[in-house]
Every structure is written in structure tokens, then in C-alpha cells.
Amino acid sequence: AVDALLAEGRAVAEARLYAMVREYGLPEPVWHVELRLPGGPGLGGVDAYWPDHAVAVELDSRAPRHAVHGVSGRRG
């Protein structure tokens, strides 16, 4: 039951982020991406990434991140 509530909270936060990007006319980010150093290790997943601006957003949530392209998130 707690896991379901946490997942619901993450979904609400992500929906708000999607809405804010569109409402404020921000460029479309890459959603749910795993960042890596060029030729190096992974840095972790973020919820939104604007590569042209080197800006990343990670929502603070206690819910675990869903798998991204078969790679599990960094939170447990």
C-alpha cells in the first residue's frame, strides 16, 4: 500500500513537470534518460534533460524510478 502511494506521488510530480514545461514554453527535454560520461561510467537517471543547455532535472521522490531501456534506476 505504501509503495502504491509513493508511486502515485511520483506520477503526480512528473505530470506537474510535464505541464510546467509546456505552460512556460520551455524546449522539449529528453524525458527519463540515463546520463553517462563520454566513454565512461553512468552518472544516473534524471527525469528531464536539456542537452543543448546541459540542464538536468531530477524530481525528489521516495518512489523508485521505473526501468529505463532495461536499466533499473538508482534509487531503491
C-alpha positions, -999 to +999 in steps of 0.1 A: +000+000+000+028+024+009+046+016-024+015+024-043+011+058-026+047+066-033+044+057-069+013+078-072+032+108-057+059+103-083+033+102-111+017+134-098+051+152-096+060+140-132+027+152-145+033+186-130+068+188-145+053+179-180+027+206-176+052+233-164+075+226-194+046+231-218+030+260-199+062+281-198+071+273-234+103+255-225+121+234-252+111+198-250+136+179-229+147+143-232+125+125-207+137+097-183+173+094-195+203+078-180+233+101-182+268+088-188+302+104-191+316+101-226+332+067-228+329+064-190+306+053-162+269+061-158+260+091-137+225+080-130+190+087-143+172+120-145+136+129-152+143+156-178+174+166-196+181+195-220+213+185-237+217+218-256+217+237-223+234+210-201+205+211-177+190+181-159+161+178-135+156+150-111+123+150-091+128+143-054+106+114-046+108+084-024+093+062-050+117+040-070+124+050-106+109+027-133+134+009-155+147+030-184+155+009-215+160-021-193+183-004-168+169-001-133+170+033-116+195+043-090+170+045-061+159+015-043 
